[in-house]
Amino acid sequence: MARYGMIVDINKCNGCYNCFLACKDEYTGNDYPPYSVAQQNEGKPFMKVTEKEMGKCPKVKVDYIALPCLQCRNATCVEMATDGEVYRRPDGIVIIDPEKAKGRRELVTYCPHRVISWNEAQNVAQKCTFCVHLLENGAKEPRCVEACPSGALLFGDLDDPNSEISKSLKSAPTEELNPSYNLKPNVVYRNLPGRLIAGEVIFEDKQEACAQGVTVTLKSGSTEKTTTTDFFGDFEFKGLPADKAYTLTVEYKGYKAQTIDIKTDTDKNLGEVLLACK
């Protein structure tokens, strides 16, 4: 038996909202018994996409965070159910029974991620089902994953060591959306938004030229990140933890290195970093 999961890579998401639109198209006006009833056109979507703005003007970035049901192994909605109105299938997919959940508005409050919504027209709580009705008919992935043009959503069998998602999990670390909840979600993330440090390098002796290819290193203890300035002389470090002390070093052959101490209590725009000639 498969155990389904998903990886959401924030860096690959371009904010096209195709996942949201595909989900609305699949569920609006369509019943899929025994797993779901038709979603209202104006109702809360099963796939939410939220925008997270980072940085300080003029160095501002926006990340897009796709949020379906996380299909948690320690799901509070399952644990708080009293009559099988919310249950977990053997493949890990959490289902709200559309018949047993009728009139049970309190189910909306059971999810700390707030992915359960109330359908006023149907008088029932509902949420993402990983398109289980499609999976049972041979589909390889939910509609949201199918519609994603950038590969930001990766779906598959977590228990199959040869599946693409299992190989991806081994290749690079992932994060839980809110690990303090201890829900053990089967949907995990890469490159969740964090603090942003940005700036622009300028050469003292040729300020009219763009300082491309300058090495910028950010270090905290044994952790070190390195990047180079782009065509415009700009650099950035994304996804940094909050309230951590760093030392930033800017280096280029023929110029004196610049060192700046930074704490990520907020996003930082360092402005122009001037490199003087040796």
CORHUZI-V480491 format. One record per pair of residues at least 24 apart in sequence whose ideal C-beta (glycine too) atoms are under 6 Angstrom apart, sorted by sequence separation. I is the first residue (numbers start at 1). J is the second residue. D is the distance in whole Angstrom. If there is no record, write none. Layout:
# CORHUZI-V480491
[[I/J/D] [I/J/D]]
This chain:
# CORHUZI-V480491
[[23/47/4] [101/125/5] [220/244/6] [240/264/5] [20/45/6] [98/124/5] [220/246/5] [20/47/5] [19/47/5] [201/229/5] [218/246/5] [219/247/5] [20/49/5] [96/125/6] [80/110/5] [96/126/6] [218/248/5] [96/127/6] [17/49/6] [201/233/5] [217/249/5] [77/110/4] [200/233/5] [76/110/5] [77/111/5] [200/234/5] [216/250/5] [199/235/6] [215/251/5] [93/130/5] [198/236/4] [214/252/5] [93/132/5] [197/237/5] [196/238/5] [194/239/4] [195/240/4] [69/115/5] [194/240/5] [19/66/6] [194/241/6] [195/242/6] [191/239/6] [15/64/4] [201/250/6] [13/64/5] [10/63/5] [8/66/5] [69/127/5] [69/128/4] [35/95/6] [68/128/4] [37/98/5] [36/98/6] [112/181/5] [195/264/4] [202/272/5] [204/274/6] [196/267/5] [197/268/5] [198/269/5] [199/270/3] [195/267/6] [200/272/5] [201/273/5] [202/274/5] [203/275/6] [204/276/5] [205/277/5] [44/117/4] [199/273/5] [43/119/6] [40/119/6] [40/121/5] [46/128/4] [37/122/5] [4/91/5] [3/91/6] [4/92/6] [1/90/5] [2/91/5] [3/92/4] [1/91/6] [36/126/6] [36/129/6] [35/129/5] [92/186/5] [35/132/5] [47/144/5] [35/133/6] [32/133/4] [74/183/5] [74/184/5] [72/183/4] [73/184/4] [72/184/6] [72/185/5] [70/185/4] [71/186/4] [71/187/6] [26/143/5] [70/187/4] [22/143/4] [23/144/5] [22/144/6] [19/144/4] [22/147/4] [4/130/6] [19/147/6] [18/147/4] [19/148/6] [63/193/5] [14/150/5] [12/150/5] [12/151/6] [13/152/4] [54/193/6] [59/198/4] [12/152/4] [52/193/4] [55/196/5] [54/196/4] [9/152/5] [55/198/6] [8/153/6] [7/154/4] [6/155/5] [5/158/4] [2/157/4] [3/158/5] [3/159/5] [7/168/6] [11/191/4] [5/186/4] [6/187/5] [7/188/6] [8/189/5] [9/190/4] [10/191/4] [10/192/6] [59/269/5] [56/267/5] [55/267/5] [54/267/6] [56/269/4]]
